[in-house]
Amino acid sequence: MELCTELGLGGLTPSFGFVEKALELDLPLHILIRPRSGHFCYSNEEIEIMYADIEQCQQMGCAGVVVGALTEDYALNHTVLANMVRLSGSMEITFHRAFDLVKDPYQTLETLIDLGFNRILTSGQKKTALAGLPLLTQLLKESQNRIALMPGGGVTLENCLQFKEAGFQHLHFSGFRPTTKVSLPNHLRDDFSFLKQPFGHSDETVLKEIINSLRSSTI
């Protein structure tokens, strides 16, 4: 299970209080290491924060981390990623959807294999994984079981079996459901518009429906 906050922003690193509580569930947690929203070209200070977060996850006994870092020309930040793999130690390490921004997905696949990544989360460089299924299928073929390919982005109960049928053994979905907006009192005007930003959470019912569909299918 990947643990993060701010699904509406694509996910950010959860607080370690959150991680500590989640570990009580005795589930294999993979922690998203993403200090802010936006692009994946990070400053030196942000990189140091990410390194520290990975080390903390290791010390807390997490099963894995989910990371990504690019250069300004949309290539892998090789040095940073090599350090992340080293710091992850015995944890699994997944490269997230920063993969969908790289110029050469096939070369990037090979580089991530060489670096020692266990898994790539990608929508096939399209807005949704379903739209990106042709590239995803080609990447799965090219991977030759050297790294796991995990389609993610717009995976729902209605389309999840298409990925299983295509041969994918890993699938990423959030079961996201928007949370009802909180009404603000009349005296709060435009200065507090940030409080009106939409947010949501993973819906347990939706997650169970997708999981049960995948498990019961004989594809």
C-alpha angles and dihedrals in degrees: 000000000000113000121206143133132232100040088179088066094046093265135301134207110285122231114265089240086062091047091050092052092045091052088062087071089067093230126140100258123201109195121213110232104204117127097193143004123262131050126003099236102107134198121239089256092052090048091053089052090051091050090051091048092052091051090049091051089052092051092048093054100249117167096228151337132236114216145161137177130175138186123239090265092057098256128124116281091233098186095049093046093049089054091049091053090050093048092048089068111174093357122102115250126211127192109222134213093298077094088075091066100052120109098225112035094179095054089042089054091055093046093051090050090051091048091055103251116162099205146012122214110203144150091213090262092294132107090260133024090238091059089045095049095110092058092039090055092050092048090050089053092047092049092064090199091299091119133011118253113210117190113215138167123078094006108160142167088264097057107023095099091059089068093047089050089052090058103260116147095185126057132178123210135150104197085223117195122179114241118234109264117250114238114236123221116258094250091064108084136166094319088072098043090121088072089064095061112125120250137168148170144233108280112225093208093053092047092052092048092054094044093048091048092052094045096047095047116100094203 
